[in-house]
């Protein structure tokens, strides 16, 4: 029995992002329009690098929670983590081309919203096992499928190919390996009952709320008070 269908997950994702976009015009424009701010984009890439590293540690922790409980789940999730490792280097290449060294990027303090997101997820994994991390990774992959192609192409137009080479490579890997489908398959395996389905739904909703906080904080960090803009 399937307790949480892909269509339900997709609808939940789209509804929550619709709310996010309604509350933040600049975030909406960044994802859907020609609007581009190079400082905003560069700081976004810095946060992506650091969040990737934090996320890899989260996934490693979550895999340990399902070993010897569901080894097929652990194996599939480990394959995904294997595929994601070193992706930070792709973005670090682009940041170097934008004038920021590896050390500078990695020493940049993460936003409070990022710390809240990763703290929330680590707490959820401690309480419920691997499922919250898996559901979050599906959000990341479906977000990438929905928006990263547009964002990367827009960045390439504004910054050039060399400054977006890593982001493009990351995008191509996700497409070639079909990470959104892989992660939904893993989500489906991790959900054993209605209670698990609710944990997955709550994780998706709460993580997207925290993503909204992140984009608010990102905008303010480069002097864009997007909360004052109305759609």
N, CA, C and O of each residue as an XYZ file, in Angstrom:
924
protein
N       0.843     -1.205      0.000
C       0.000      0.000      0.000
C       0.876      1.251      0.000
O       1.856      1.335      0.739
N       0.512      2.215     -0.832
C       1.259      3.467     -0.903
C       0.545      4.505     -0.039
O      -0.606      4.858     -0.297
N       1.237      4.982      0.980
C       0.633      5.889      1.950
C       0.794      7.360      1.576
O       0.087      8.217      2.105
N       1.713      7.650      0.673
C       1.977      9.042      0.284
C       2.432      9.037     -1.163
O       3.589      8.731     -1.449
N       1.530      9.374     -2.080
C       1.825      9.273     -3.499
C       2.692     10.426     -3.976
O       2.801     11.461     -3.318
N       3.303     10.225     -5.128
C       4.103     11.297     -5.721
C       3.244     12.515     -5.998
O       3.686     13.643     -5.779
N       2.032     12.312     -6.473
C       1.141     13.435     -6.769
C       0.824     14.228     -5.507
O       0.731     15.455     -5.554
N       0.658     13.544     -4.384
C       0.418     14.235     -3.118
C       1.646     15.040     -2.697
O       1.531     16.179     -2.243
N       2.817     14.434     -2.854
C       4.064     15.120     -2.495
C       4.263     16.347     -3.378
O       4.609     17.422     -2.887
N       4.045     16.186     -4.670
C       4.197     17.288     -5.624
C       3.231     18.431     -5.308
O       3.622     19.598     -5.322
N       1.980     18.097     -5.025
C       0.972     19.123     -4.719
C       1.339     19.869     -3.437
O       1.194     21.089     -3.361
N       1.814     19.133     -2.435
C       2.213     19.754     -1.176
C       3.379     20.711     -1.400
O       3.381     21.833     -0.892
N       4.359     20.261     -2.157
C       5.514     21.100     -2.493
C       5.057     22.373     -3.196
O       5.449     23.472     -2.805
N       4.244     22.233     -4.214
C       3.821     23.382     -5.011
C       2.961     24.352     -4.206
O       3.073     25.566     -4.376
N       2.107     23.829     -3.334
C       1.278     24.697     -2.498
C       2.135     25.517     -1.537
O       1.913     26.714     -1.356
N       3.116     24.857     -0.926
C       3.963     25.556      0.036
C       4.856     26.589     -0.653
O       5.095     27.663     -0.102
N       5.347     26.276     -1.847
C       6.159     27.260     -2.571
C       5.304     28.406     -3.082
O       5.789     29.530     -3.208
N       4.044     28.139     -3.375
C       3.139     29.213     -3.780
C       2.977     30.226     -2.637
O       2.949     31.434     -2.872
N       2.872     29.727     -1.412
C       2.773     30.596     -0.237
C       4.079     31.367     -0.054
O       4.069     32.574      0.189
N       5.203     30.657     -0.175
C       6.525     31.278     -0.037
C       6.686     32.422     -1.037
O       7.101     33.522     -0.672
N       6.359     32.157     -2.285
C       6.514     33.179     -3.331
C       5.569     34.361     -3.116
O       5.924     35.506     -3.398
N       4.386     34.083     -2.625
C       3.413     35.152     -2.380
C       3.929     36.108     -1.311
O       3.656     37.307     -1.356
N       4.679     35.568     -0.345
C       5.171     36.369      0.770
C       6.497     37.080      0.486
O       6.936     37.906      1.287
N       7.130     36.773     -0.626
C       8.436     37.366     -0.908
C       8.601     37.573     -2.405
O       8.913     36.636     -3.140
N       8.390     38.809     -2.852
C       8.436     39.084     -4.287
C       9.819     38.827     -4.889
O       9.926     38.279     -5.987
N      10.878     39.220     -4.175
C      12.205     39.034     -4.764
C      12.525     37.546     -4.922
O      13.121     37.143     -5.921
N      12.133     36.734     -3.947
C      12.350     35.285     -4.061
C      11.585     34.740     -5.265
O      12.098     33.907     -6.012
N      10.371     35.210     -5.444
C       9.571     34.795     -6.606
C      10.261     35.195     -7.901
O      10.356     34.395     -8.831
N      10.738     36.420     -7.963
C      11.397     36.893     -9.181
C      12.703     36.140     -9.443
O      13.021     35.845    -10.595
N      13.450     35.832     -8.407
C      14.698     35.085     -8.566
C      14.449     33.719     -9.207
O      15.268     33.226     -9.982
N      13.315     33.122     -8.874
C      12.998     31.779     -9.373
C      12.235     31.765    -10.690
O      12.157     30.727    -11.346
N      11.669     32.908    -11.090
C      10.761     32.868    -12.240
C      10.956     33.981    -13.261
O      10.398     33.905    -14.355
N      11.736     35.017    -12.935
C      11.845     36.189    -13.821
C      13.300     36.474    -14.174
O      14.204     35.747    -13.762
N      13.513     37.538    -14.940
C      14.866     37.903    -15.377
C      15.690     38.577    -14.281
O      16.887     38.807    -14.455
N      15.058     38.891    -13.166
C      15.742     39.571    -12.062
C      17.032     38.852    -11.682
O      17.038     37.641    -11.463
N      18.142     39.624    -11.606
C      19.419     39.009    -11.234
C      20.291     40.020    -10.511
O      20.462     41.152    -10.965
N      20.840     39.596     -9.377
C      21.767     40.390     -8.579
C      22.980     39.508     -8.328
O      22.868     38.481     -7.659
N      24.140     39.894     -8.856
C      25.321     39.032     -8.792
C      25.784     38.786     -7.354
O      26.260     37.696     -7.037
N      25.649     39.784     -6.490
C      26.055     39.618     -5.085
C      25.140     38.623     -4.380
O      25.596     37.776     -3.612
N      23.860     38.738     -4.649
C      22.855     37.810     -4.101
C      23.153     36.388     -4.564
O      23.138     35.452     -3.764
N      23.420     36.233     -5.849
C      23.688     34.900     -6.397
C      24.963     34.309     -5.783
O      24.987     33.135     -5.413
N      26.013     35.118     -5.674
C      27.266     34.608     -5.123
C      27.082     34.169     -3.670
O      27.581     33.120     -3.262
N      26.365     34.980     -2.899
C      26.140     34.600     -1.493
C      25.279     33.347     -1.402
O      25.459     32.538     -0.492
N      24.366     33.183     -2.314
C      23.543     31.969     -2.387
C      24.419     30.750     -2.656
O      24.222     29.699     -2.047
N      25.380     30.884     -3.561
C      26.288     29.783     -3.860
C      27.156     29.421     -2.653
O      27.432     28.245     -2.413
N      27.585     30.435     -1.896
C      28.362     30.181     -0.676
C      27.537     29.359      0.310
O      28.035     28.402      0.902
N      26.282     29.738      0.479
C      25.426     28.997      1.410
C      25.160     27.583      0.905
O      25.094     26.642      1.697
N      25.008     27.433     -0.390
C      24.808     26.093     -0.967
C      25.986     25.178     -0.642
O      25.796     24.018     -0.276
N      27.205     25.707     -0.779
C      28.405     24.918     -0.478
C      28.384     24.434      0.965
O      28.594     23.252      1.237
N      28.133     25.344      1.872
C      28.174     24.989      3.290
C      26.999     24.108      3.696
O      27.138     23.239      4.557
N      25.850     24.333      3.079
C      24.698     23.489      3.380
C      24.886     22.088      2.820
O      24.440     21.120      3.436
N      25.535     21.953      1.667
C      25.837     20.632      1.116
C      26.648     19.824      2.116
O      26.350     18.656      2.368
N      27.675     20.447      2.684
C      28.502     19.737      3.659
C      27.711     19.352      4.903
O      27.862     18.245      5.419
N      26.877     20.254      5.380
C      26.030     19.958      6.536
C      25.026     18.855      6.197
O      24.715     18.002      7.028
N      24.533     18.890      4.975
C      23.543     17.908      4.562
C      24.155     16.512      4.413
O      23.521     15.506      4.730
N      25.390     16.471      3.929
C      26.071     15.176      3.822
C      26.250     14.539      5.198
O      26.095     13.327      5.353
N      26.574     15.358      6.189
C      26.710     14.846      7.554
C      25.362     14.369      8.089
O      25.285     13.341      8.762
N      24.297     15.123      7.787
C      22.947     14.716      8.183
C      22.587     13.367      7.574
O      22.086     12.483      8.268
N      22.844     13.208      6.272
C      22.491     11.958      5.594
C      23.295     10.782      6.142
O      22.773      9.678      6.292
N      24.564     11.029      6.438
C      25.387      9.980      7.030
C      24.802      9.538      8.373
O      24.741      8.345      8.670
N      24.378     10.502      9.174
C      23.743     10.214     10.465
C      22.446      9.424     10.254
O      22.178      8.457     10.968
N      21.645      9.845      9.269
C      20.366      9.193      9.009
C      20.545      7.762      8.510
O      19.769      6.875      8.869
N      21.556      7.539      7.691
C      21.822      6.182      7.189
C      22.104      5.242      8.357
O      21.652      4.097      8.364
N      22.845      5.725      9.333
C      23.122      4.909     10.510
C      21.866      4.498     11.254
O      21.854      3.472     11.935
N      20.795      5.298     11.131
C      19.540      5.004     11.810
C      18.748      3.870     11.149
O      17.879      3.267     11.778
N      19.053      3.585      9.878
C      18.279      2.523      9.211
C      19.095      1.267      8.916
O      18.539      0.274      8.446
N      20.398      1.290      9.182
C      21.221      0.090      9.018
C      20.751     -0.991      9.984
O      20.536     -0.734     11.168
N      20.597     -2.195      9.462
C      20.120     -3.368     10.204
C      18.641     -3.303     10.569
O      18.119     -4.198     11.233
N      17.969     -2.243     10.133
C      16.512     -2.154     10.261
C      15.872     -2.323      8.884
O      14.865     -3.015      8.736
N      16.462     -1.691      7.895
C      16.051     -1.851      6.500
C      17.300     -1.615      5.662
O      17.576     -0.486      5.256
N      18.045     -2.668      5.405
C      19.335     -2.519      4.743
C      19.212     -2.138      3.271
O      20.129     -1.538      2.710
N      18.096     -2.478      2.643
C      17.892     -2.032      1.260
C      17.710     -0.513      1.246
O      18.257      0.179      0.387
N      16.930     -0.002      2.213
C      16.776      1.444      2.341
C      18.122      2.101      2.604
O      18.456      3.116      1.993
N      18.893      1.519      3.514
C      20.215      2.066      3.836
C      21.127      2.042      2.612
O      21.883      2.985      2.376
N      21.054      0.965      1.838
C      21.890      0.837      0.647
C      21.518      1.889     -0.403
O      22.393      2.541     -0.972
N      20.229      2.047     -0.652
C      19.780      3.042     -1.642
C      20.140      4.461     -1.198
O      20.568      5.286     -2.005
N      19.961      4.725      0.084
C      20.259      6.058      0.613
C      21.772      6.318      0.579
O      22.210      7.438      0.318
N      22.557      5.280      0.844
C      24.015      5.404      0.775
C      24.469      5.706     -0.654
O      25.397      6.488     -0.864
N      23.812      5.085     -1.629
C      24.142      5.360     -3.034
C      23.895      6.828     -3.355
O      24.693      7.467     -4.041
N      22.781      7.357     -2.853
C      22.477      8.773     -3.090
C      23.547      9.667     -2.456
O      24.011     10.622     -3.079
N      23.934      9.356     -1.223
C      24.969     10.149     -0.558
C      26.289     10.058     -1.316
O      26.990     11.058     -1.471
N      26.625      8.862     -1.787
C      27.841      8.681     -2.596
C      27.811      9.598     -3.810
O      28.818     10.211     -4.164
N      26.652      9.686     -4.442
C      26.504     10.501     -5.642
C      26.618     12.000     -5.332
O      27.026     12.784     -6.189
N      26.258     12.392     -4.110
C      26.258     13.806     -3.732
C      27.610     14.291     -3.215
O      27.905     15.485     -3.272
N      28.422     13.381     -2.718
C      29.708     13.793     -2.161
C      30.575     14.466     -3.230
O      30.613     14.034     -4.382
N      31.257     15.517     -2.828
C      32.150     16.325     -3.676
C      31.401     17.314     -4.566
O      32.029     18.031     -5.345
N      30.082     17.367     -4.465
C      29.353     18.363     -5.251
C      29.670     19.779     -4.796
O      29.512     20.733     -5.557
N      30.120     19.914     -3.546
C      30.527     21.238     -3.080
C      31.683     21.787     -3.921
O      31.795     22.996     -4.129
N      32.538     20.881     -4.400
C      33.674     21.320     -5.222
C      33.218     21.977     -6.527
O      33.896     22.860     -7.052
N      32.080     21.548     -7.040
C      31.562     22.131     -8.278
C      31.212     23.610     -8.059
O      31.549     24.460     -8.883
N      30.544     23.906     -6.959
C      30.190     25.286     -6.658
C      31.407     26.098     -6.235
O      31.489     27.296     -6.509
N      32.353     25.440     -5.567
C      33.579     26.139     -5.176
C      34.378     26.593     -6.397
O      35.048     27.625     -6.355
N      34.308     25.823     -7.480
C      34.934     26.246     -8.743
C      34.333     27.564     -9.207
O      35.051     28.501     -9.556
N      33.005     27.623     -9.208
C      32.331     28.840     -9.665
C      32.657     30.026     -8.764
O      32.877     31.138     -9.244
N      32.687     29.782     -7.456
C      32.976     30.852     -6.517
C      34.398     31.380     -6.700
O      34.639     32.581     -6.575
N      35.323     30.495     -6.993
C      36.702     30.931     -7.270
C      36.719     31.863     -8.477
O      37.423     32.872     -8.471
N      35.954     31.533     -9.506
C      35.866     32.384    -10.688
C      35.198     33.721    -10.371
O      35.401     34.713    -11.071
N      34.399     33.729     -9.306
C      33.732     34.964     -8.887
C      34.571     35.739     -7.872
O      34.128     36.754     -7.336
N      35.788     35.250     -7.613
C      36.702     35.993     -6.757
C      36.717     35.599     -5.298
O      37.246     36.333     -4.463
N      36.141     34.444     -4.975
C      36.090     33.996     -3.585
C      36.830     32.669     -3.460
O      36.506     31.706     -4.156
N      37.819     32.617     -2.580
C      38.616     31.402     -2.421
C      37.841     30.322     -1.682
O      36.815     30.586     -1.056
N      38.351     29.108     -1.768
C      37.747     27.973     -1.064
C      37.679     28.246      0.443
O      36.641     28.043      1.072
N      38.790     28.706      1.009
C      38.829     28.971      2.450
C      37.830     30.044      2.851
O      37.154     29.922      3.873
N      37.737     31.092      2.047
C      36.793     32.167      2.351
C      35.358     31.655      2.328
O      34.554     32.011      3.189
N      35.040     30.831      1.355
C      33.681     30.293      1.241
C      33.353     29.382      2.417
O      32.281     29.490      3.013
N      34.278     28.484      2.749
C      34.020     27.503      3.803
C      34.033     28.118      5.197
O      33.452     27.563      6.129
N      34.694     29.262      5.340
C      34.736     29.934      6.645
C      33.595     30.929      6.826
O      33.449     31.521      7.895
N      32.789     31.111      5.788
C      31.658     32.031      5.893
C      30.611     31.467      6.849
O      30.191     30.319      6.708
N      30.199     32.259      7.804
C      29.204     31.816      8.780
C      27.864     31.593      8.093
O      27.382     32.449      7.351
N      27.276     30.445      8.345
C      25.976     30.146      7.745
C      24.890     31.022      8.355
O      25.010     31.489      9.487
N      23.841     31.233      7.592
C      22.712     32.012      8.073
C      22.014     31.297      9.231
O      22.066     30.072      9.342
N      21.363     32.081     10.086
C      20.602     31.510     11.195
C      19.518     30.570     10.672
O      19.243     29.534     11.279
N      18.908     30.930      9.549
C      17.855     30.087      8.964
C      18.404     28.729      8.538
O      17.717     27.716      8.664
N      19.636     28.701      8.035
C      20.268     27.433      7.667
C      20.544     26.601      8.904
O      20.324     25.389      8.905
N      21.029     27.252      9.966
C      21.269     26.530     11.217
C      19.967     25.969     11.786
O      19.936     24.850     12.300
N      18.888     26.757     11.689
C      17.582     26.281     12.148
C      17.131     25.060     11.342
O      16.662     24.073     11.909
N      17.275     25.135     10.034
C      16.873     24.036      9.159
C      17.627     22.754      9.493
O      17.020     21.698      9.674
N      18.948     22.848      9.572
C      19.744     21.645      9.813
C      19.575     21.141     11.248
O      19.611     19.936     11.498
N      19.391     22.074     12.188
C      19.123     21.655     13.568
C      17.797     20.930     13.674
O      17.693     19.904     14.347
N      16.769     21.470     13.000
C      15.452     20.824     12.969
C      15.548     19.415     12.399
O      14.990     18.473     12.961
N      16.256     19.273     11.283
C      16.351     17.974     10.634
C      17.122     16.961     11.479
O      16.737     15.794     11.552
N      18.190     17.394     12.105
C      18.943     16.483     12.970
C      18.086     16.028     14.154
O      18.141     14.866     14.558
N      17.306     16.941     14.700
C      16.407     16.575     15.802
C      15.349     15.583     15.331
O      15.044     14.621     16.036
N      14.790     15.812     14.147
C      13.763     14.908     13.622
C      14.327     13.514     13.362
O      13.665     12.512     13.635
N      15.548     13.453     12.835
C      16.183     12.144     12.600
C      16.429     11.435     13.921
O      16.248     10.221     14.017
N      16.838     12.174     14.931
C      17.044     11.574     16.250
C      15.741     10.980     16.787
O      15.759      9.943     17.450
N      14.613     11.632     16.503
C      13.312     11.185     17.011
C      12.680     10.091     16.165
O      12.097      9.146     16.696
N      12.800     10.223     14.826
C      12.012      9.376     13.935
C      12.829      8.479     13.011
O      12.258      7.689     12.259
N      14.144      8.586     13.055
C      14.959      7.791     12.146
C      15.242      8.532     10.849
O      15.178      9.760     10.802
N      15.553      7.787      9.804
C      16.060      8.375      8.560
C      15.017      9.154      7.757
O      15.381     10.010      6.951
N      13.743      8.878      7.960
C      12.695      9.426      7.094
C      12.736     10.942      6.918
O      12.643     11.401      5.780
N      12.872     11.753      7.981
C      12.891     13.207      7.758
C      14.017     13.664      6.841
O      13.814     14.553      6.014
N      15.201     13.071      6.974
C      16.319     13.438      6.086
C      16.013     13.035      4.652
O      16.340     13.762      3.714
N      15.394     11.890      4.486
C      15.043     11.405      3.146
C      13.999     12.325      2.504
O      14.123     12.690      1.335
N      12.973     12.697      3.275
C      11.939     13.593      2.752
C      12.537     14.950      2.374
O      12.169     15.531      1.353
N      13.452     15.448      3.193
C      14.127     16.711      2.895
C      14.949     16.599      1.621
O      14.940     17.517      0.801
N      15.652     15.502      1.442
C      16.451     15.339      0.229
C      15.562     15.294     -1.009
O      15.956     15.761     -2.077
N      14.361     14.733     -0.866
C      13.431     14.774     -2.000
C      13.047     16.225     -2.300
O      12.978     16.618     -3.465
N      12.796     17.024     -1.257
C      12.488     18.441     -1.458
C      13.616     19.122     -2.226
O      13.368     19.860     -3.180
N      14.859     18.872     -1.807
C      16.014     19.460     -2.494
C      16.045     19.079     -3.970
O      16.263     19.928     -4.834
N      15.827     17.807     -4.249
C      15.918     17.332     -5.630
C      14.757     17.819     -6.478
O      14.940     18.153     -7.648
N      13.565     17.862     -5.898
C      12.421     18.343     -6.673
C      12.525     19.853     -6.891
O      12.147     20.361     -7.946
N      13.037     20.562     -5.891
C      13.323     21.986     -6.055
C      14.319     22.187     -7.197
O      14.125     23.047     -8.056
N      15.388     21.384     -7.197
C      16.394     21.491     -8.258
C      15.801     21.259     -9.631
O      16.100     21.987    -10.578
N      14.955     20.239     -9.739
C      14.312     19.945    -11.016
C      13.386     21.080    -11.445
O      13.256     21.374    -12.633
N      12.751     21.705    -10.474
C      11.760     22.745    -10.778
C      12.387     24.096    -11.113
O      11.865     24.825    -11.956
N      13.513     24.440    -10.454
C      14.011     25.807    -10.542
C      15.483     25.970    -10.899
O      15.859     27.002    -11.453
N      16.321     24.997    -10.603
C      17.759     25.223    -10.765
C      18.196     25.406    -12.214
O      19.153     26.130    -12.486
N      17.509     24.762    -13.132
C      17.852     24.946    -14.539
C      17.659     26.387    -14.965
O      18.521     26.969    -15.623
N      16.523     26.965    -14.588
C      16.227     28.358    -14.924
C      17.220     29.301    -14.258
O      17.743     30.213    -14.899
N      17.481     29.081    -12.964
C      18.395     29.951    -12.226
C      19.802     29.880    -12.803
O      20.461     30.908    -12.960
N      20.267     28.674    -13.119
C      21.619     28.499    -13.658
C      21.752     29.126    -15.039
O      22.757     29.775    -15.331
N      20.756     28.941    -15.885
C      20.798     29.558    -17.217
C      20.817     31.083    -17.115
O      21.528     31.751    -17.865
N      20.033     31.627    -16.187
C      19.997     33.077    -15.992
C      21.351     33.584    -15.485
O      21.832     34.635    -15.911
N      21.953     32.825    -14.575
C      23.278     33.199    -14.071
C      24.315     33.157    -15.184
O      25.198     34.012    -15.244
N      24.212     32.167    -16.065
C      25.168     32.047    -17.162
C      25.061     33.247    -18.107
O      26.078     33.740    -18.595
N      23.855     33.715    -18.365
C      23.651     34.891    -19.210
C      24.296     36.121    -18.579
O      24.894     36.942    -19.273
N      24.171     36.240    -17.261
C      24.653     37.434    -16.565
C      26.119     37.369    -16.159
O      26.774     38.407    -16.069
N      26.654     36.159    -15.909
C      28.015     36.022    -15.399
C      28.978     35.346    -16.361
O      30.193     35.512    -16.245
N      28.448     34.590    -17.306
C      29.298     33.855    -18.236
C      29.398     32.377    -17.886
O      29.058     31.964    -16.777
N      29.866     31.591    -18.843
C      29.914     30.136    -18.687
C      30.873     29.679    -17.589
O      30.559     28.762    -16.831
N      32.042     30.315    -17.504
C      33.057     29.838    -16.564
C      32.606     29.992    -15.115
O      32.977     29.185    -14.263
N      31.818     31.013    -14.830
C      31.362     31.257    -13.462
C      30.137     30.430    -13.090
O      29.664     30.478    -11.954
N      29.634     29.677    -14.052
C      28.481     28.812    -13.791
C      28.742     27.371    -14.234
O      27.824     26.552    -14.284
N      29.983     27.075    -14.548
C      30.352     25.743    -15.033
C      30.041     24.659    -14.010
O      29.506     23.606    -14.358
N      30.376     24.916    -12.746
C      30.128     23.936    -11.697
C      28.647     23.719    -11.444
O      28.194     22.585    -11.289
N      27.888     24.820    -11.403
C      26.444     24.718    -11.190
C      25.789     23.931    -12.319
O      24.877     23.138    -12.087
N      26.263     24.159    -13.543
C      25.719     23.430    -14.689
C      26.051     21.950    -14.604
O      25.217     21.105    -14.932
N      27.257     21.631    -14.169
C      27.662     20.236    -14.016
C      26.833     19.540    -12.946
O      26.431     18.387    -13.105
N      26.584     20.255    -11.854
C      25.746     19.705    -10.784
C      24.343     19.420    -11.300
O      23.766     18.370    -11.016
N      23.811     20.350    -12.047
C      22.473     20.196    -12.616
C      22.422     18.995    -13.550
O      21.470     18.215    -13.506
N      23.441     18.839    -14.399
C      23.469     17.721    -15.341
C      23.558     16.378    -14.627
O      22.966     15.394    -15.071
N      24.304     16.335    -13.514
C      24.396     15.098    -12.735
C      23.029     14.715    -12.192
O      22.632     13.553    -12.271
N      22.307     15.685    -11.640
C      20.984     15.411    -11.089
C      20.028     14.916    -12.168
O      19.190     14.050    -11.920
N      20.164     15.477    -13.373
C      19.298     15.062    -14.474
C      19.675     13.660    -14.954
O      18.811     12.797    -15.111
N      20.965     13.442    -15.183
C      21.419     12.147    -15.710
C      21.159     11.001    -14.748
O      20.819      9.894    -15.166
N      21.321     11.270    -13.448
C      21.085     10.241    -12.436
C      19.620     10.201    -11.990
O      19.224      9.325    -11.222
N      18.832     11.142    -12.473
C      17.415     11.275    -12.118
C      17.226     11.234    -10.602
O      16.493     10.397    -10.075
N      17.893     12.143     -9.923
C      17.834     12.184     -8.468
C      16.437     12.430     -7.902
O      16.114     11.858     -6.861
N      15.586     13.254     -8.536
C      14.234     13.396     -7.986
C      13.485     12.071     -7.927
O      12.835     11.767     -6.927
N      13.573     11.286     -8.989
C      12.896      9.983     -9.003
C      13.531      9.025     -8.004
O      12.830      8.286     -7.312
N      14.856      9.039     -7.929
C      15.560      8.181     -6.970
C      15.120      8.505     -5.551
O      14.826      7.601     -4.769
N      15.071      9.798     -5.211
C      14.720     10.159     -3.848
C      13.258      9.866     -3.548
O      12.927      9.511     -2.417
N      12.369     10.005     -4.541
C      10.980      9.656     -4.245
C      10.842      8.157     -4.023
O      10.054      7.725     -3.182
N      11.600      7.365     -4.767
C      11.606      5.916     -4.551
C      12.053      5.587     -3.129
O      11.489      4.705     -2.480
N      13.071      6.302     -2.650
C      13.567      6.070     -1.297
C      12.551      6.549     -0.258
O      12.358      5.897      0.768
N      11.902      7.684     -0.523
C      10.830      8.158      0.370
C       9.745      7.096      0.490
O       9.306      6.770      1.592
N       9.317      6.561     -0.645
C       8.251      5.563     -0.651
C       8.622      4.330      0.163
O       7.782      3.773      0.869
N       9.871      3.905      0.066
C      10.316      2.743      0.831
C      10.362      3.043      2.329
O      10.065      2.180      3.156
N      10.740      4.276      2.666
C      10.891      4.639      4.078
C       9.540      4.771      4.790
O       9.466      4.622      6.010
N       8.480      5.050      4.039
C       7.153      5.230      4.633
C       6.467      3.867      4.763
O       6.140      3.220      3.768
N       6.260      3.453      6.006
C       5.701      2.118      6.268
C       4.229      2.161      6.675
O       3.541      1.140      6.634
N       3.746      3.343      7.069
C       2.382      3.439      7.600
C       1.908      4.894      7.533
O       2.631      5.774      7.065
N       0.690      5.128      8.004
C       0.116      6.475      7.960
C       0.899      7.462      8.835
O       1.027      8.637      8.493
N       1.417      6.975      9.960
C       2.204      7.845     10.833
C       3.461      8.327     10.115
O       3.818      9.501     10.207
N       4.130      7.432      9.406
C       5.309      7.821      8.629
C       4.941      8.828      7.550
O       5.679      9.782      7.304
N       3.799      8.614      6.909
C       3.364      9.539      5.859
C       3.180     10.939      6.424
O       3.527     11.924      5.771
N       2.639     11.036      7.630
C       2.440     12.346      8.250
C       3.779     12.990      8.612
O       3.939     14.205      8.491
N       4.739     12.177      9.056
C       6.083     12.706      9.348
C       6.694     13.300      8.078
O       7.284     14.379      8.113
N       6.549     12.594      6.965
C       7.082     13.082      5.693
C       6.405     14.388      5.283
O       7.071     15.329      4.852
N       5.084     14.442      5.416
C       4.345     15.655      5.050
C       4.760     16.844      5.924
O       4.996     17.946      5.430
N       4.841     16.593      7.227
C       5.236     17.665      8.149
C       6.650     18.160      7.834
O       6.926     19.358      7.889
N       7.535     17.225      7.505
C       8.912     17.593      7.175
C       8.953     18.489      5.940
O       9.666     19.492      5.923
N       8.198     18.131      4.916
C       8.172     18.922      3.686
C       7.658     20.331      3.963
O       8.262     21.310      3.524
N       6.557     20.439      4.682
C       5.962     21.747      4.986
C       6.925     22.599      5.814
O       7.162     23.764      5.493
N       7.474     22.019      6.874
C       8.344     22.783      7.770
C       9.645     23.196      7.093
O      10.142     24.300      7.317
N      10.194     22.318      6.272
C      11.439     22.646      5.571
C      11.229     23.776      4.566
O      12.088     24.647      4.426
N      10.112     23.770      3.877
C       9.855     24.843      2.908
C       9.624     26.170      3.627
O      10.011     27.218      3.110
N       9.010     26.149      4.792
C       8.891     27.367      5.595
C      10.273     27.904      5.954
O      10.511     29.111      5.893
N      11.179     27.009      6.326
C      12.539     27.419      6.680
C      13.316     27.876      5.451
O      14.184     28.743      5.557
N      13.016     27.304      4.287
C      13.610     27.802      3.041
C      13.167     29.239      2.793
O      13.962     30.071      2.355
N      11.905     29.529      3.073
C      11.410     30.899      2.942
C      12.171     31.848      3.845
O      12.513     32.956      3.430
N      12.442     31.432      5.075
C      13.233     32.242      5.996
C      14.638     32.451      5.446
O      15.207     33.537      5.563
N      15.192     31.401      4.847
C      16.528     31.508      4.266
C      16.575     32.569      3.167
O      17.467     33.418      3.162
N      15.633     32.526      2.249
C      15.656     33.489      1.149
C      15.402     34.917      1.644
O      15.922     35.869      1.062
N      14.609     35.076      2.711
C      14.456     36.398      3.322
C      15.801     36.889      3.868
O      16.197     38.034      3.647
N      16.491     35.999      4.583
C      17.767     36.358      5.185
C      18.828     36.622      4.119
O      19.644     37.533      4.260
N      18.812     35.823      3.057
C      19.737     36.020      1.948
C      19.560     37.396      1.328
O      20.538     38.107      1.097
N      18.321     37.772      1.060
C      18.054     39.077      0.449
C      18.538     40.221      1.348
O      19.185     41.157      0.879
N      18.222     40.133      2.626
C      18.628     41.184      3.556
C      20.148     41.285      3.676
O      20.678     42.369      3.916
N      20.851     40.164      3.511
C      22.311     40.163      3.646
C      22.996     40.982      2.559
O      24.137     41.413      2.730
N      22.299     41.200      1.433
C      22.873     42.009      0.354
C      22.072     43.296      0.143
O      22.148     43.924     -0.913
N      21.301     43.677      1.169
C      20.626     44.967      1.147
C      19.308     44.996      0.407
O      18.842     46.072      0.031
N      18.687     43.838      0.184
C      17.383     43.788     -0.485
C      16.323     43.483      0.561
O      16.282     42.377      1.099
N      15.470     44.448      0.850
C      14.401     44.249      1.825
C      13.146     43.804      1.086
O      12.218     44.583      0.871
N      13.142     42.556      0.713
C      12.068     42.048     -0.154
C      10.722     41.992      0.533
O       9.691     41.923     -0.136
N      10.707     42.020      1.867
C       9.435     41.971      2.571
C       8.607     43.238      2.337
O       7.399     43.247      2.575
N       9.261     44.305      1.872
C       8.555     45.557      1.588
C       7.974     45.603      0.183
O       7.260     46.538     -0.180
N       8.297     44.561     -0.612
C       7.789     44.523     -1.980
C       6.533     43.680     -2.043
O       6.452     42.638     -1.393
N       5.570     44.108     -2.804
C       4.311     43.371     -2.913
C       4.083     42.947     -4.345
O       4.386     43.673     -5.292
N       3.537     41.742     -4.476
C       3.193     41.244     -5.806
C       1.763     41.601     -6.130
O       1.274     41.271     -7.210
